[in-house]
Amino acid sequence: MIRASVEGIDAALRAAKDAGVNRVVVTSSTGTLPIGKPGDPPVDEKDWASDMRVPYLRAKTEGERRAWALADELGLELSTVLPGAFGGPGFARHTPTIDIVEAIMAGVFQLGAPPVNYPWVDVRDVARAHLLVLEKGKRERYIAVNDRQPTMTEIAQTMHMIDPSVSRPLMTMPTMPMPVMPWLDGFASWLNGTSRTMTDEIASTIKGRVWNISNQKIRRELGWEPQLSIKQSLADTMAAIRELAATKPRKDAVH
């Protein structure tokens, strides 16, 4: 994962330079930002993650840092977009975010949701952010995320409002049992036939911490703002999950 992120950035920027393309917009991630403690001020584009236990967060951080170093070396005009975890329609395969939504649809949070929040944004808002950064952005980083980062309990409750057949959590689980969350996630995955969404590294990284991310820079400088509510985004994500599932061949089909 880390090698693909860093070498992929390297290949793309060198290809741009070879093709005479001097303006490059790289898709990074809010995973390159630190996860703060409750009460900490919001993080913004000047901040960088330092906890590298989760391979994905390390891959995105090292990939973007490589992009900035190589852009200097090659003389490229670089901007980076840092989207949150995004849902919405139009995907052809699942991502970890889509796996979480599908798991909630299957009832894995029925007894309790983990005590964490999530930097949500709709994919259509992310696309608009890229266009604005390409057209008007400077040689800087731009965060594209919703105004606030909802808790997993709020996400599941919103999904229940959209579709009452989706179970709402009975509670938000306390922070203390976070170390056993990966085991509970594995059991729920086996029971419901859903993908794993929690690892030891993720549990230890997010325990007692919250995403608190400012989108003020892209709002102020480029006029971007989230246009899709989380309710609409989740509704479209759920519909897309069901549509994609309907196209998969049945396991018991005769070939």
Residue pairs with C-beta under 8 A, 6 or more apart in sequence:
1 55
1 56
1 59
2 55
2 58
2 59
2 62
4 59
5 59
5 60
5 62
5 63
6 59
6 62
6 63
6 66
8 63
9 26
9 63
9 64
9 66
9 67
9 70
10 66
10 70
12 24
12 26
13 24
13 26
13 67
13 70
13 71
13 74
13 76
13 78
14 70
14 74
16 22
16 24
16 76
17 74
17 75
17 76
22 75
22 76
22 77
23 76
23 77
23 134
24 71
24 76
24 77
24 78
24 79
25 78
25 79
25 80
25 81
25 130
25 133
25 134
25 137
26 64
26 67
26 78
26 79
26 80
26 81
27 80
27 81
27 83
27 130
28 60
28 63
28 64
28 67
28 80
28 81
28 82
28 141
29 60
29 64
29 82
29 83
30 82
30 83
30 84
30 85
30 119
30 143
30 145
30 211
30 213
31 49
31 54
31 56
31 57
31 60
31 61
32 48
32 49
32 57
32 60
32 61
32 64
32 82
33 43
33 47
33 48
33 49
33 82
33 143
33 213
34 43
34 47
34 48
34 49
34 50
34 51
35 49
35 51
35 205
35 206
35 209
35 210
35 211
36 43
36 209
36 210
36 211
36 212
37 208
37 209
37 210
38 208
38 209
38 210
40 212
41 212
42 212
42 213
42 214
43 212
43 213
43 214
44 143
44 213
44 214
44 216
44 217
45 82
45 140
45 141
45 142
45 143
45 217
48 61
48 65
49 57
49 61
51 57
51 205
52 58
52 61
53 201
53 204
53 205
54 199
54 201
54 202
54 205
55 201
56 96
57 205
64 80
64 141
67 78
67 80
68 78
68 80
70 76
71 77
71 78
77 139
78 139
79 133
79 134
79 137
79 138
79 139
79 140
79 141
79 142
80 140
80 141
80 142
81 126
81 129
81 130
81 133
81 142
81 144
82 141
82 142
82 143
82 144
82 145
83 121
83 126
83 129
83 144
83 145
84 118
84 119
84 120
84 121
84 144
84 145
84 146
84 149
84 213
85 96
85 97
85 118
85 119
85 120
85 121
86 97
86 120
86 121
86 122
86 123
86 125
86 126
87 97
87 98
87 101
87 120
87 122
87 123
87 233
87 234
87 236
87 237
88 122
88 123
88 124
88 228
88 233
88 236
88 237
88 240
89 123
89 236
89 237
89 239
89 240
90 123
90 240
91 98
91 123
91 240
91 244
92 244
94 102
94 195
94 244
96 195
96 197
98 237
98 241
99 194
99 195
99 196
99 197
100 118
100 197
101 155
101 159
101 234
101 237
101 238
101 241
102 194
102 195
102 241
103 109
103 188
103 189
103 192
103 194
103 195
103 197
104 155
104 156
104 159
104 166
105 159
105 163
105 166
105 238
105 241
106 192
106 193
106 194
107 166
107 167
107 192
108 185
108 188
108 189
108 192
108 194
109 152
109 153
109 156
109 167
109 169
110 167
110 169
110 170
111 169
111 170
111 171
112 169
112 170
112 171
112 172
112 173
113 151
113 152
113 153
113 156
113 169
113 171
113 172
113 173
114 152
114 172
114 173
114 178
114 181
114 198
115 151
115 152
115 172
115 173
115 174
115 175
115 178
116 151
116 152
116 206
116 210
117 149
117 150
117 151
117 152
117 210
117 211
118 149
118 150
118 151
118 152
118 155
118 211
119 145
119 146
119 149
119 211
119 213
120 145
120 146
120 149
120 150
120 155
120 230
120 233
121 144
121 145
121 146
121 226
121 233
122 226
122 227
122 228
122 230
122 232
122 233
122 236
124 227
124 228
125 144
125 224
125 226
125 227
125 228
126 144
128 224
128 227
129 142
129 144
129 218
129 222
129 224
132 218
132 222
132 223
132 224
133 142
133 218
133 222
136 221
136 222
137 221
137 222
138 221
140 217
142 217
142 218
142 221
142 222
142 224
143 213
143 214
143 215
143 217
143 218
144 215
144 218
144 224
145 213
145 215
146 215
146 226
146 230
147 215
147 226
149 210
149 211
149 212
149 213
150 158
150 230
151 172
152 169
152 172
153 169
153 172
155 230
155 234
156 166
156 167
156 168
156 169
157 168
157 169
158 230
158 231
158 234
159 166
159 234
159 238
160 166
160 167
160 168
161 231
162 231
162 234
162 235
162 238
163 238
166 238
173 181
175 207
175 208
178 203
178 204
178 206
178 207
178 208
179 200
179 203
179 204
179 207
181 198
181 203
182 198
182 199
182 200
182 202
182 203
184 198
185 196
185 197
185 198
186 196
188 194
189 195
189 196
189 197
215 224
215 226
218 224
219 225
228 236
